[in-house]
Amino acid sequence: MKTNTNSPVTNPIVRRNFLAAAGAFTAAGLDPLGPEAAAALELSDSKLENLHAQTTWEQLRGQFLLPRDQVYMNNGSLGPSPSYVLQQTHQAWRELEQDPVGLAFGPLLSRAEKVRGKAADFLGCSSEEISVTRNTTEAMNTIAQGIQLQKGDRVLTTDHEHPGGVVCWEYYAKRRGVVIDRVSLPGPPQSAEQLVALIEEKLRKDTAVVSISEVTSTTGLRLPVSQIAEVVRANGSLLVVDGAQAPGALQVDVKQLDCDAYATSAHKWMLAPKGSGLLYIHQDARQRIDPLLLQHGSQVYTASTGTRDIPGIIGLAAAIEFLNRVGKERIERRVRQLRQQLYSGLQKLPRGKVASPPDGPLSSALVSFSLPSGVSCSSLAGTLRSRHKIIVKPVAANGLNAIRLSVHIYNSEEETEKLLAALKQELA
């Protein structure tokens, strides 16, 4: 296979400098790479034409820097980027530094601008409805700022929202007297109809906004957004969706969801560079959601946005290309297969309880496992990392004492079995 000399891990000069920097960190008492650094840095060439429907999951695993003896099951917090994304981002950065102004506001900006079209196709909308952000929280803040809520307006949300998805409403509650109402989500719910009914019961005539997660970050519950949209629209309220935990693992079509706005982080399931996100605002909602960020349009760079992370945005486009090449439907099938293996195995453990819905329309790529009394989720997560080299997310919010497991295409059946065996041992 031909070597890509522009890659940071195959170019000998770049790789030598990278390892030297890593050595300096280690000498200073910091070890960002770990003992498997050298092996992990060996990436295969990753031209898109080398990826196809017959590419095995084991071959795809080779696209990631994750050490072979580490089981990474915290994609719900941050996802690793594949080598194609790393190479495209690094190449753009190297080009940019040769002529910063000429390239940042010229050819590289033109390349970065193409991400909106790719993202629009990925989410099922028009490019004019898509903007690039740094993460879900920034996108949610942008939405809230654009609605111009006033004293007495009400926002209906749930008690399982991520803090980054509600801080925008809390800000206006503190400064403008906006009232926040919350629906208590059952865990797990009996049906989609039960969830819709809970939302409908809490709606009021002065509910200006309904703000929910498509997939909750606590238990991985996937809310029936399109059904909820029906009762929200009938009430005349805006529907805002925190989509941080869906695109890239699950197939998402924002038009089918029928929401007014959708915010997501591309650096989770979409495997994009860290600090990249997307904002969708339905064209029919633009008069009611009119944020400062979009005063000069939805383009990547405007007078409203200021200078952007051009290499990172080009990397976001590369991540979408990578996911499309692997296939969104194929990815969801794989993720659900691994998720079901985890779910079934967790149910057989003698201690603890699965806090997530069973396989079906209310499930996602996330599975949370509530721990028995006396077992701290943070302590267990630390033990899994230090003793078994398994990375999970402790969840101590909303009355939960659980570990959250999130699987993606780089995970394997063997890794899920290793996790289950480690839990059986530690919970014995």
Number of C-alpha atoms within 10 A of each C-alpha: 6 6 11 15 14 16 22 21 23 19 13 13 11 15 16 14 12 15 16 12 12 18 16 13 14 14 10 9 9 12 14 11 16 12 10 13 16 12 12 17 19 16 18 19 19 22 12 14 7 9 15 11 9 8 11 10 13 12 13 18 16 20 21 22 17 20 19 13 11 14 24 23 24 22 24 24 17 18 22 24 26 24 25 23 27 25 24 20 24 19 17 23 20 13 14 20 12 10 10 14 10 13 17 24 14 11 12 20 21 16 16 25 21 16 26 24 16 20 24 20 14 20 21 15 20 17 19 16 19 27 25 27 25 22 22 26 23 20 28 28 19 21 26 22 19 18 18 14 19 15 12 15 19 24 25 22 23 20 16 21 22 18 11 15 24 22 16 19 23 17 15 20 20 10 10 15 16 20 20 20 17 16 18 14 16 13 12 16 15 11 13 16 12 13 20 20 12 16 21 16 9 13 21 15 10 14 21 24 24 25 24 27 27 28 26 24 23 25 27 27 29 23 23 19 23 17 15 24 22 16 16 22 15 8 16 14 22 22 24 26 24 27 26 30 29 26 21 26 29 20 16 17 15 23 14 13 19 19 25 25 26 29 30 29 31 32 27 28 29 28 27 31 28 19 17 23 26 25 26 28 22 19 15 10 15 16 10 13 22 18 18 14 20 18 12 12 16 21 20 24 22 15 12 16 18 9 12 17 17 24 25 24 30 27 30 33 25 26 29 23 19 24 19 17 15 19 14 20 14 16 19 20 14 20 24 21 16 21 25 19 15 23 24 13 17 21 13 13 16 11 15 18 16 24 22 25 23 17 15 10 13 20 21 29 28 32 28 27 23 23 20 15 9 7 15 17 23 17 11 20 19 18 16 19 16 11 9 16 17 21 22 25 22 24 22 15 13 11 7 17 21 29 25 27 26 28 28 26 19 21 20 18 13 10 20 21 14 15 24 19 14 18 18 16 9 12 15 9
